Amino acid sequence: MYVCVCHGVTDSQIRRAAEEGVREVHKLTMRTGAGASCGSCLGLAAQLLDEHHATRALPLPVLRAA
């Protein structure tokens, strides 16, 4: 699906950039061009980055009560 129509950036490209370490939207813009024109895609782009990194976060260990 196209996220940024102005620059032809897809959700797959955003996920790939996230996989390669992009965490902030401004870095995504520098890499892909997403959000550099009208900016209407920035919310969805940020959401995709956040979702990617949230699913990759390591869970915190649960401590047992003594």
WOSULSUL-V725887 format. One record per residue. N is the residue number from 1. RES is the residue in one letter. PSI is psi as a letter, one per 20 degrees, with the letter a starting at -180 (999 if undefined). Layout:
BEGIN
n={N:N}
res={RES:RES}
psi={PSI:PSI}
END
This chain:
BEGIN
n={1:2:3:4:5:6:7:8:9:10:11:12:13:14:15:16:17:18:19:20:21:22:23:24:25:26:27:28:29:30:31:32:33:34:35:36:37:38:39:40:41:42:43:44:45:46:47:48:49:50:51:52:53:54:55:56:57:58:59:60:61:62:63:64:65:66}
res={M:Y:V:C:V:C:H:G:V:T:D:S:Q:I:R:R:A:A:E:E:G:V:R:E:V:H:K:L:T:M:R:T:G:A:G:A:S:C:G:S:C:L:G:L:A:A:Q:L:L:D:E:H:H:A:T:R:A:L:P:L:P:V:L:R:A:A}
psi={q:p:g:o:h:h:j:k:p:r:h:g:h:g:h:g:g:g:h:j:i:p:h:q:h:h:h:g:g:h:g:h:i:p:j:i:e:h:j:i:i:h:g:h:g:g:g:g:g:g:g:g:h:h:i:i:q:p:q:q:q:p:p:q:p:999}
END
